[in-house]
């Protein structure tokens, strides 16, 4: 996959996923590189626009 893309793989309810049903998450301008994401939480529709929203935590480097 090309760098800078983020995908979600829906579960099948039995602990497996079908990679054919994956969906690309469209990231807004200025979003962190997906390789730096350490946690993703699905929050339902937090903004009221009718689309699911996600909250992310991102790894930071302290320069040491």
For each residue, the residues with C-beta under 8 A, 3 or more apart:
1: 5 7
2: 5
3: 33 35
4: 27 33 34
5: 1 2 24 34
6: 24 25 27 34 37
7: 1 22 23 24 25
8: 22 23 25
9: 17 18 19 21 22
10: 17 18 21 22 23
11: 14 15 16 17
12: 15 16 17 18
13:
14: 11
15: 11 12
16: 11 12
17: 9 10 11 12 21 22
18: 9 10 12 21
19: 9 22
20:
21: 9 10 17 18
22: 7 8 9 10 17 19
23: 7 8 10
24: 5 6 7
25: 6 7 8 54
26:
27: 4 6 31 34
28: 31
29:
30:
31: 27 28
32: 36 37 56 58
33: 3 4 36
34: 4 5 6 27 37
35: 3
36: 32 33 58 59
37: 6 32 34 40 56 57 58 59
38: 57 58 59
39: 56 57
40: 37 54 55 56
41: 54 55 56
42: 52 53 54
43: 46 52 53 54 55
44: 52 53
45: 48 49 50 51 52 53
46: 43 53 55
47: 51 53
48: 45
49: 45
50: 45
51: 45 47
52: 42 43 44 45
53: 42 43 44 45 46 47
54: 25 40 41 42 43
55: 40 41 43 46
56: 32 37 39 40 41
57: 37 38 39
58: 32 36 37 38
59: 36 37 38
60:
61:
62:
63:
64:
